[in-house]
Amino acid sequence: MRALFLADEKPSEPLHELAKDCEIIILLGDLFYEWIKELENISIPILGVTGNHDFDTHMNPNSENPLEKIGATQLHLDTFEYRGVRFAGFSGDLSYIFAENNKPYWKGNDPDILKDELKKMETLESADVLLTHFPSNGTLDMPKFLGRKGLQTFRNYIDRVKPKYHFHGHMHVPCTAQVNQTEVNCVFPYLIKDI
């Protein structure tokens, strides 16, 4: 199944051109509505997770969920199956944001809510493809270069479930790695791949 993945920046190419031979579109966060609104008119499944900037008021003054606005299936702590491929996801912002260096913090009044959300990854169902905005700890993160260390929770899921793929954004550098049986892809700004 050919998939179009998008993360962190609007591609210079029209989205309908990028998607023309694809069977599914996957959004990996930090994608403002103005950048992805043309996807509303595309008739293939669109699913994904939000990032840590989707709700920034300077780019999203109404704080509307861009995935919801275009009718995409949101995969925060949920699964979705399409053509025999099972996807699972974890959003990068649900009214909280992640500090760098694996130190999550809550921008609300109750920091335990974030810890509770991360803990739910321990029981998230198995999937062939893991979708997150942030990388997993020790894989395609850049602690020395950008101070960006991935989340151990995601690495634990990869070690437990052994998905075929993990796709994420956030790092603004397209690259690929291998964690045992799992191929890890950092998407920026897009990737077209058969999965």
Protein Blocks (a to p, Z undefined) as FASTA:
>chain_A
ZZdddehiacfbdfklmmmmpcbdcdebjiafklmmmmmmpcbdcdddddfklmgmklmm
nopafklmnopacfehiacdeehiacddddfbehiacdehhiacdfbfblklmmmmmmmm
mmgccdfbdcdfbdcehiapafklnopacdfklmmmmmmnopabdcdehkopacdddehj
bccddddfbdcddZZ
